[in-house]
Amino acid sequence: MALTPEGKVKARVRRMLDAASVYHFMPATGGYGRSGVPDLVGCCNGKFFAIECKAGKGKTTALQENELRKIKEAGGIALVINEDNIMDVSLIWT
């Protein structure tokens, strides 16, 4: 089964996190999780982070923006990653 463009971004981000030995997981969604929660969450060097993955010109929803804002206000790292800025994932461990 072929990955969607967004699925390819998620897979690449996960490979980058794995290569850097960063703890992360994908929260449960679809009826079990809270709407708007980012695609990937984890902890690196004692710092909570969350990543919302998008493809192309994909935009975050209002719910996603609200969750990302709350994470930043709580002192965490919140990133929106696509193909153009995927190297920003390294900001988590640098």
Backbone as XML, in Angstrom:
<?xml version="1.0"?>
<chain id="A" units="angstrom">
  <residue number="1" name="MET">
    <atom name="N" x="0.834" y="-1.175" z="0.000"/>
    <atom name="CA" x="0.000" y="0.000" z="0.000"/>
    <atom name="C" x="0.884" y="1.245" z="0.000"/>
  </residue>
  <residue number="2" name="ALA">
    <atom name="N" x="0.648" y="2.137" z="-0.928"/>
    <atom name="CA" x="1.469" y="3.337" z="-1.071"/>
    <atom name="C" x="1.115" y="4.353" z="0.010"/>
  </residue>
  <residue number="3" name="LEU">
    <atom name="N" x="2.131" y="5.044" z="0.479"/>
    <atom name="CA" x="1.909" y="6.098" z="1.462"/>
    <atom name="C" x="1.367" y="7.352" z="0.796"/>
  </residue>
  <residue number="4" name="THR">
    <atom name="N" x="0.542" y="8.081" z="1.527"/>
    <atom name="CA" x="0.091" y="9.390" z="1.059"/>
    <atom name="C" x="1.267" y="10.353" z="1.150"/>
  </residue>
  <residue number="5" name="PRO">
    <atom name="N" x="1.192" y="11.514" z="0.513"/>
    <atom name="CA" x="2.279" y="12.493" z="0.672"/>
    <atom name="C" x="2.532" y="12.842" z="2.144"/>
  </residue>
  <residue number="6" name="GLU">
    <atom name="N" x="1.454" y="13.016" z="2.906"/>
    <atom name="CA" x="1.631" y="13.306" z="4.334"/>
    <atom name="C" x="2.227" y="12.101" z="5.057"/>
  </residue>
  <residue number="7" name="GLY">
    <atom name="N" x="1.828" y="10.905" z="4.677"/>
    <atom name="CA" x="2.386" y="9.696" z="5.262"/>
    <atom name="C" x="3.885" y="9.595" z="5.025"/>
  </residue>
  <residue number="8" name="LYS">
    <atom name="N" x="4.335" y="10.046" z="3.856"/>
    <atom name="CA" x="5.772" y="10.043" z="3.560"/>
    <atom name="C" x="6.516" y="11.009" z="4.471"/>
  </residue>
  <residue number="9" name="VAL">
    <atom name="N" x="5.924" y="12.170" z="4.745"/>
    <atom name="CA" x="6.550" y="13.134" z="5.663"/>
    <atom name="C" x="6.629" y="12.520" z="7.060"/>
  </residue>
  <residue number="10" name="LYS">
    <atom name="N" x="5.548" y="11.918" z="7.526"/>
    <atom name="CA" x="5.540" y="11.284" z="8.847"/>
    <atom name="C" x="6.613" y="10.201" z="8.940"/>
  </residue>
  <residue number="11" name="ALA">
    <atom name="N" x="6.708" y="9.373" z="7.909"/>
    <atom name="CA" x="7.691" y="8.289" z="7.913"/>
    <atom name="C" x="9.116" y="8.841" z="7.965"/>
  </residue>
  <residue number="12" name="ARG">
    <atom name="N" x="9.361" y="9.897" z="7.223"/>
    <atom name="CA" x="10.705" y="10.486" z="7.219"/>
    <atom name="C" x="11.032" y="11.104" z="8.575"/>
  </residue>
  <residue number="13" name="VAL">
    <atom name="N" x="10.065" y="11.798" z="9.167"/>
    <atom name="CA" x="10.285" y="12.386" z="10.492"/>
    <atom name="C" x="10.570" y="11.283" z="11.508"/>
  </residue>
  <residue number="14" name="ARG">
    <atom name="N" x="9.810" y="10.208" z="11.463"/>
    <atom name="CA" x="10.034" y="9.096" z="12.397"/>
    <atom name="C" x="11.420" y="8.483" z="12.218"/>
  </residue>
  <residue number="15" name="ARG">
    <atom name="N" x="11.862" y="8.346" z="10.970"/>
    <atom name="CA" x="13.212" y="7.817" z="10.724"/>
    <atom name="C" x="14.274" y="8.744" z="11.313"/>
  </residue>
  <residue number="16" name="MET">
    <atom name="N" x="14.073" y="10.053" z="11.169"/>
    <atom name="CA" x="15.024" y="11.017" z="11.727"/>
    <atom name="C" x="15.069" y="10.918" z="13.255"/>
  </residue>
  <residue number="17" name="LEU">
    <atom name="N" x="13.900" y="10.825" z="13.883"/>
    <atom name="CA" x="13.850" y="10.704" z="15.337"/>
    <atom name="C" x="14.478" y="9.404" z="15.799"/>
  </residue>
  <residue number="18" name="ASP">
    <atom name="N" x="14.191" y="8.321" z="15.094"/>
    <atom name="CA" x="14.790" y="7.022" z="15.433"/>
    <atom name="C" x="16.310" y="7.073" z="15.308"/>
  </residue>
  <residue number="19" name="ALA">
    <atom name="N" x="16.804" y="7.679" z="14.236"/>
    <atom name="CA" x="18.250" y="7.755" z="14.011"/>
    <atom name="C" x="18.947" y="8.547" z="15.124"/>
  </residue>
  <residue number="20" name="ALA">
    <atom name="N" x="18.232" y="9.497" z="15.714"/>
    <atom name="CA" x="18.799" y="10.301" z="16.798"/>
    <atom name="C" x="18.458" y="9.712" z="18.172"/>
  </residue>
  <residue number="21" name="SER">
    <atom name="N" x="17.855" y="8.528" z="18.196"/>
    <atom name="CA" x="17.455" y="7.845" z="19.437"/>
    <atom name="C" x="16.557" y="8.713" z="20.308"/>
  </residue>
  <residue number="22" name="VAL">
    <atom name="N" x="15.609" y="9.393" z="19.680"/>
    <atom name="CA" x="14.674" y="10.264" z="20.385"/>
    <atom name="C" x="13.388" y="9.487" z="20.673"/>
  </residue>
  <residue number="23" name="TYR">
    <atom name="N" x="12.942" y="9.517" z="21.934"/>
    <atom name="CA" x="11.698" y="8.859" z="22.320"/>
    <atom name="C" x="10.526" y="9.608" z="21.693"/>
  </residue>
  <residue number="24" name="HIS">
    <atom name="N" x="9.636" y="8.852" z="21.019"/>
    <atom name="CA" x="8.454" y="9.456" z="20.397"/>
    <atom name="C" x="7.398" y="8.388" z="20.141"/>
  </residue>
  <residue number="25" name="PHE">
    <atom name="N" x="6.175" y="8.848" z="19.939"/>
    <atom name="CA" x="5.092" y="7.945" z="19.553"/>
    <atom name="C" x="4.018" y="8.742" z="18.828"/>
  </residue>
  <residue number="26" name="MET">
    <atom name="N" x="3.123" y="8.003" z="18.191"/>
    <atom name="CA" x="1.984" y="8.610" z="17.496"/>
    <atom name="C" x="0.744" y="8.363" z="18.359"/>
  </residue>
  <residue number="27" name="PRO">
    <atom name="N" x="0.123" y="9.435" z="18.896"/>
    <atom name="CA" x="-1.054" y="9.258" z="19.746"/>
    <atom name="C" x="-2.219" y="8.614" z="18.990"/>
  </residue>
  <residue number="28" name="ALA">
    <atom name="N" x="-3.041" y="7.879" z="19.725"/>
    <atom name="CA" x="-4.238" y="7.267" z="19.140"/>
    <atom name="C" x="-5.203" y="8.360" z="18.686"/>
  </residue>
  <residue number="29" name="THR">
    <atom name="N" x="-5.826" y="8.150" z="17.559"/>
    <atom name="CA" x="-6.795" y="9.113" z="17.037"/>
    <atom name="C" x="-8.076" y="8.390" z="16.654"/>
  </residue>
  <residue number="30" name="GLY">
    <atom name="N" x="-9.025" y="9.121" z="16.141"/>
    <atom name="CA" x="-10.254" y="8.519" z="15.633"/>
    <atom name="C" x="-11.164" y="7.979" z="16.711"/>
  </residue>
  <residue number="31" name="GLY">
    <atom name="N" x="-11.789" y="8.848" z="17.463"/>
    <atom name="CA" x="-12.743" y="8.413" z="18.458"/>
    <atom name="C" x="-12.146" y="8.144" z="19.826"/>
  </residue>
  <residue number="32" name="TYR">
    <atom name="N" x="-10.864" y="7.855" z="19.883"/>
    <atom name="CA" x="-10.220" y="7.562" z="21.158"/>
    <atom name="C" x="-9.394" y="8.733" z="21.663"/>
  </residue>
  <residue number="33" name="GLY">
    <atom name="N" x="-8.789" y="9.489" z="20.767"/>
    <atom name="CA" x="-7.956" y="10.607" z="21.162"/>
    <atom name="C" x="-8.690" y="11.926" z="21.035"/>
  </residue>
  <residue number="34" name="ARG">
    <atom name="N" x="-8.065" y="12.978" z="21.504"/>
    <atom name="CA" x="-8.627" y="14.324" z="21.424"/>
    <atom name="C" x="-8.332" y="14.906" z="20.060"/>
  </residue>
  <residue number="35" name="SER">
    <atom name="N" x="-9.283" y="15.550" z="19.460"/>
    <atom name="CA" x="-9.104" y="16.169" z="18.143"/>
    <atom name="C" x="-8.054" y="17.267" z="18.205"/>
  </residue>
  <residue number="36" name="GLY">
    <atom name="N" x="-7.231" y="17.327" z="17.171"/>
    <atom name="CA" x="-6.220" y="18.369" z="17.074"/>
    <atom name="C" x="-4.868" y="18.011" z="17.638"/>
  </residue>
  <residue number="37" name="VAL">
    <atom name="N" x="-4.768" y="16.877" z="18.331"/>
    <atom name="CA" x="-3.486" y="16.472" z="18.909"/>
    <atom name="C" x="-2.493" y="16.221" z="17.770"/>
  </residue>
  <residue number="38" name="PRO">
    <atom name="N" x="-1.239" y="16.711" z="17.906"/>
    <atom name="CA" x="-0.250" y="16.539" z="16.839"/>
    <atom name="C" x="0.020" y="15.073" z="16.496"/>
  </residue>
  <residue number="39" name="ASP">
    <atom name="N" x="0.588" y="14.865" z="15.316"/>
    <atom name="CA" x="0.848" y="13.520" z="14.797"/>
    <atom name="C" x="1.858" y="12.739" z="15.625"/>
  </residue>
  <residue number="40" name="LEU">
    <atom name="N" x="2.893" y="13.411" z="16.091"/>
    <atom name="CA" x="3.950" y="12.766" z="16.863"/>
    <atom name="C" x="4.220" y="13.568" z="18.119"/>
  </residue>
  <residue number="41" name="VAL">
    <atom name="N" x="4.410" y="12.877" z="19.233"/>
    <atom name="CA" x="4.813" y="13.533" z="20.469"/>
    <atom name="C" x="5.942" y="12.725" z="21.087"/>
  </residue>
  <residue number="42" name="GLY">
    <atom name="N" x="6.725" y="13.386" z="21.921"/>
    <atom name="CA" x="7.827" y="12.688" z="22.555"/>
    <atom name="C" x="8.583" y="13.574" z="23.509"/>
  </residue>
  <residue number="43" name="CYS">
    <atom name="N" x="9.739" y="13.075" z="23.928"/>
    <atom name="CA" x="10.582" y="13.798" z="24.872"/>
    <atom name="C" x="12.031" y="13.600" z="24.466"/>
  </residue>
  <residue number="44" name="CYS">
    <atom name="N" x="12.792" y="14.691" z="24.501"/>
    <atom name="CA" x="14.212" y="14.628" z="24.170"/>
    <atom name="C" x="14.975" y="15.558" z="25.112"/>
  </residue>
  <residue number="45" name="ASN">
    <atom name="N" x="15.948" y="15.006" z="25.790"/>
    <atom name="CA" x="16.747" y="15.784" z="26.738"/>
    <atom name="C" x="15.866" y="16.504" z="27.754"/>
  </residue>
  <residue number="46" name="GLY">
    <atom name="N" x="14.812" y="15.822" z="28.217"/>
    <atom name="CA" x="13.932" y="16.374" z="29.225"/>
    <atom name="C" x="12.935" y="17.396" z="28.707"/>
  </residue>
  <residue number="47" name="LYS">
    <atom name="N" x="12.842" y="17.566" z="27.401"/>
    <atom name="CA" x="11.939" y="18.558" z="26.806"/>
    <atom name="C" x="10.849" y="17.862" z="26.000"/>
  </residue>
  <residue number="48" name="PHE">
    <atom name="N" x="9.584" y="18.198" z="26.308"/>
    <atom name="CA" x="8.444" y="17.660" z="25.570"/>
    <atom name="C" x="8.384" y="18.318" z="24.196"/>
  </residue>
  <residue number="49" name="PHE">
    <atom name="N" x="8.063" y="17.520" z="23.181"/>
    <atom name="CA" x="7.879" y="18.093" z="21.844"/>
    <atom name="C" x="6.682" y="17.445" z="21.163"/>
  </residue>
  <residue number="50" name="ALA">
    <atom name="N" x="6.163" y="18.175" z="20.180"/>
    <atom name="CA" x="5.049" y="17.689" z="19.369"/>
    <atom name="C" x="5.281" y="18.135" z="17.938"/>
  </residue>
  <residue number="51" name="ILE">
    <atom name="N" x="4.963" y="17.267" z="17.004"/>
    <atom name="CA" x="5.157" y="17.570" z="15.585"/>
    <atom name="C" x="3.864" y="17.273" z="14.837"/>
  </residue>
  <residue number="52" name="GLU">
    <atom name="N" x="3.397" y="18.265" z="14.110"/>
    <atom name="CA" x="2.278" y="18.095" z="13.186"/>
    <atom name="C" x="2.878" y="18.017" z="11.790"/>
  </residue>
  <residue number="53" name="CYS">
    <atom name="N" x="2.610" y="16.941" z="11.073"/>
    <atom name="CA" x="3.164" y="16.741" z="9.735"/>
    <atom name="C" x="2.137" y="17.132" z="8.677"/>
  </residue>
  <residue number="54" name="LYS">
    <atom name="N" x="2.601" y="17.835" z="7.684"/>
    <atom name="CA" x="1.763" y="18.246" z="6.563"/>
    <atom name="C" x="2.530" y="17.975" z="5.276"/>
  </residue>
  <residue number="55" name="ALA">
    <atom name="N" x="1.802" y="17.874" z="4.189"/>
    <atom name="CA" x="2.429" y="17.693" z="2.878"/>
    <atom name="C" x="2.096" y="18.890" z="2.007"/>
  </residue>
  <residue number="56" name="GLY">
    <atom name="N" x="3.045" y="19.253" z="1.171"/>
    <atom name="CA" x="2.811" y="20.351" z="0.245"/>
    <atom name="C" x="2.404" y="21.619" z="0.957"/>
  </residue>
  <residue number="57" name="LYS">
    <atom name="N" x="1.303" y="22.195" z="0.515"/>
    <atom name="CA" x="0.805" y="23.432" z="1.111"/>
    <atom name="C" x="-0.265" y="23.163" z="2.154"/>
  </residue>
  <residue number="58" name="GLY">
    <atom name="N" x="-0.281" y="21.942" z="2.677"/>
    <atom name="CA" x="-1.262" y="21.583" z="3.704"/>
    <atom name="C" x="-1.195" y="22.533" z="4.883"/>
  </residue>
  <residue number="59" name="LYS">
    <atom name="N" x="-2.328" y="22.913" z="5.371"/>
    <atom name="CA" x="-2.434" y="23.866" z="6.475"/>
    <atom name="C" x="-2.979" y="23.172" z="7.718"/>
  </residue>
  <residue number="60" name="THR">
    <atom name="N" x="-2.582" y="23.662" z="8.865"/>
    <atom name="CA" x="-3.112" y="23.146" z="10.109"/>
    <atom name="C" x="-4.538" y="23.657" z="10.309"/>
  </residue>
  <residue number="61" name="THR">
    <atom name="N" x="-5.334" y="22.862" z="11.013"/>
    <atom name="CA" x="-6.700" y="23.268" z="11.334"/>
    <atom name="C" x="-6.674" y="24.162" z="12.575"/>
  </residue>
  <residue number="62" name="ALA">
    <atom name="N" x="-7.789" y="24.794" z="12.858"/>
    <atom name="CA" x="-7.892" y="25.626" z="14.060"/>
    <atom name="C" x="-7.650" y="24.787" z="15.319"/>
  </residue>
  <residue number="63" name="LEU">
    <atom name="N" x="-8.174" y="23.563" z="15.343"/>
    <atom name="CA" x="-7.949" y="22.685" z="16.495"/>
    <atom name="C" x="-6.468" y="22.347" z="16.657"/>
  </residue>
  <residue number="64" name="GLN">
    <atom name="N" x="-5.794" y="22.065" z="15.550"/>
    <atom name="CA" x="-4.365" y="21.759" z="15.610"/>
    <atom name="C" x="-3.570" y="22.975" z="16.080"/>
  </residue>
  <residue number="65" name="GLU">
    <atom name="N" x="-3.904" y="24.142" z="15.564"/>
    <atom name="CA" x="-3.221" y="25.373" z="15.988"/>
    <atom name="C" x="-3.405" y="25.602" z="17.480"/>
  </residue>
  <residue number="66" name="ASN">
    <atom name="N" x="-4.607" y="25.343" z="17.983"/>
    <atom name="CA" x="-4.875" y="25.515" z="19.406"/>
    <atom name="C" x="-4.012" y="24.580" z="20.245"/>
  </residue>
  <residue number="67" name="GLU">
    <atom name="N" x="-3.911" y="23.323" z="19.840"/>
    <atom name="CA" x="-3.078" y="22.358" z="20.570"/>
    <atom name="C" x="-1.606" y="22.759" z="20.538"/>
  </residue>
  <residue number="68" name="LEU">
    <atom name="N" x="-1.109" y="23.164" z="19.373"/>
    <atom name="CA" x="0.286" y="23.580" z="19.250"/>
    <atom name="C" x="0.573" y="24.800" z="20.119"/>
  </residue>
  <residue number="69" name="ARG">
    <atom name="N" x="-0.359" y="25.739" z="20.166"/>
    <atom name="CA" x="-0.204" y="26.932" z="21.001"/>
    <atom name="C" x="-0.130" y="26.543" z="22.475"/>
  </residue>
  <residue number="70" name="LYS">
    <atom name="N" x="-1.015" y="25.644" z="22.916"/>
    <atom name="CA" x="-1.011" y="25.195" z="24.310"/>
    <atom name="C" x="0.313" y="24.528" z="24.678"/>
  </residue>
  <residue number="71" name="ILE">
    <atom name="N" x="0.856" y="23.753" z="23.771"/>
    <atom name="CA" x="2.141" y="23.084" z="24.019"/>
    <atom name="C" x="3.248" y="24.118" z="24.187"/>
  </residue>
  <residue number="72" name="LYS">
    <atom name="N" x="3.281" y="25.113" z="23.306"/>
    <atom name="CA" x="4.290" y="26.171" z="23.419"/>
    <atom name="C" x="4.131" y="26.944" z="24.717"/>
  </residue>
  <residue number="73" name="GLU">
    <atom name="N" x="2.891" y="27.276" z="25.078"/>
    <atom name="CA" x="2.644" y="28.019" z="26.317"/>
    <atom name="C" x="3.075" y="27.230" z="27.548"/>
  </residue>
  <residue number="74" name="ALA">
    <atom name="N" x="3.038" y="25.901" z="27.455"/>
    <atom name="CA" x="3.448" y="25.045" z="28.565"/>
    <atom name="C" x="4.962" y="24.815" z="28.590"/>
  </residue>
  <residue number="75" name="GLY">
    <atom name="N" x="5.679" y="25.393" z="27.630"/>
    <atom name="CA" x="7.134" y="25.263" z="27.598"/>
    <atom name="C" x="7.662" y="24.178" z="26.688"/>
  </residue>
  <residue number="76" name="GLY">
    <atom name="N" x="6.770" y="23.523" z="25.946"/>
    <atom name="CA" x="7.201" y="22.474" z="25.025"/>
    <atom name="C" x="7.589" y="23.023" z="23.661"/>
  </residue>
  <residue number="77" name="ILE">
    <atom name="N" x="8.104" y="22.152" z="22.832"/>
    <atom name="CA" x="8.457" y="22.481" z="21.455"/>
    <atom name="C" x="7.323" y="21.988" z="20.568"/>
  </residue>
  <residue number="78" name="ALA">
    <atom name="N" x="6.800" y="22.855" z="19.722"/>
    <atom name="CA" x="5.712" y="22.484" z="18.818"/>
    <atom name="C" x="6.101" y="22.886" z="17.402"/>
  </residue>
  <residue number="79" name="LEU">
    <atom name="N" x="6.178" y="21.896" z="16.511"/>
    <atom name="CA" x="6.606" y="22.145" z="15.132"/>
    <atom name="C" x="5.551" y="21.680" z="14.141"/>
  </residue>
  <residue number="80" name="VAL">
    <atom name="N" x="5.450" y="22.405" z="13.039"/>
    <atom name="CA" x="4.681" y="21.959" z="11.879"/>
    <atom name="C" x="5.716" y="21.679" z="10.810"/>
  </residue>
  <residue number="81" name="ILE">
    <atom name="N" x="5.788" y="20.432" z="10.366"/>
    <atom name="CA" x="6.837" y="19.994" z="9.447"/>
    <atom name="C" x="6.228" y="19.546" z="8.132"/>
  </residue>
  <residue number="82" name="ASN">
    <atom name="N" x="6.862" y="19.971" z="7.041"/>
    <atom name="CA" x="6.510" y="19.489" z="5.700"/>
    <atom name="C" x="7.799" y="19.183" z="4.952"/>
  </residue>
  <residue number="83" name="GLU">
    <atom name="N" x="7.689" y="18.885" z="3.680"/>
    <atom name="CA" x="8.877" y="18.512" z="2.894"/>
    <atom name="C" x="9.917" y="19.640" z="2.844"/>
  </residue>
  <residue number="84" name="ASP">
    <atom name="N" x="9.465" y="20.878" z="2.876"/>
    <atom name="CA" x="10.377" y="22.017" z="2.732"/>
    <atom name="C" x="11.175" y="22.328" z="3.991"/>
  </residue>
  <residue number="85" name="ASN">
    <atom name="N" x="10.636" y="22.034" z="5.168"/>
    <atom name="CA" x="11.343" y="22.381" z="6.402"/>
    <atom name="C" x="11.654" y="21.157" z="7.270"/>
  </residue>
  <residue number="86" name="ILE">
    <atom name="N" x="11.727" y="20.001" z="6.655"/>
    <atom name="CA" x="11.882" y="18.754" z="7.414"/>
    <atom name="C" x="13.159" y="18.733" z="8.262"/>
  </residue>
  <residue number="87" name="MET">
    <atom name="N" x="14.177" y="19.459" z="7.856"/>
    <atom name="CA" x="15.406" y="19.485" z="8.642"/>
    <atom name="C" x="15.221" y="20.197" z="9.991"/>
  </residue>
  <residue number="88" name="ASP">
    <atom name="N" x="14.127" y="20.947" z="10.133"/>
    <atom name="CA" x="13.839" y="21.603" z="11.418"/>
    <atom name="C" x="13.572" y="20.588" z="12.528"/>
  </residue>
  <residue number="89" name="VAL">
    <atom name="N" x="13.328" y="19.337" z="12.172"/>
    <atom name="CA" x="13.153" y="18.296" z="13.181"/>
    <atom name="C" x="14.388" y="18.244" z="14.089"/>
  </residue>
  <residue number="90" name="SER">
    <atom name="N" x="15.554" y="18.518" z="13.530"/>
    <atom name="CA" x="16.788" y="18.468" z="14.327"/>
    <atom name="C" x="16.812" y="19.525" z="15.428"/>
  </residue>
  <residue number="91" name="LEU">
    <atom name="N" x="15.938" y="20.519" z="15.385"/>
    <atom name="CA" x="15.852" y="21.518" z="16.456"/>
    <atom name="C" x="15.500" y="20.863" z="17.784"/>
  </residue>
  <residue number="92" name="ILE">
    <atom name="N" x="14.885" y="19.698" z="17.721"/>
    <atom name="CA" x="14.486" y="18.996" z="18.938"/>
    <atom name="C" x="15.695" y="18.571" z="19.764"/>
  </residue>
  <residue number="93" name="TRP">
    <atom name="N" x="16.738" y="18.123" z="19.138"/>
    <atom name="CA" x="17.885" y="17.625" z="19.893"/>
    <atom name="C" x="19.114" y="18.513" z="19.813"/>
  </residue>
  <residue number="94" name="THR">
    <atom name="N" x="19.003" y="19.659" z="19.180"/>
    <atom name="CA" x="20.170" y="20.566" z="19.139"/>
    <atom name="C" x="20.006" y="21.718" z="20.082"/>
  </residue>
</chain>
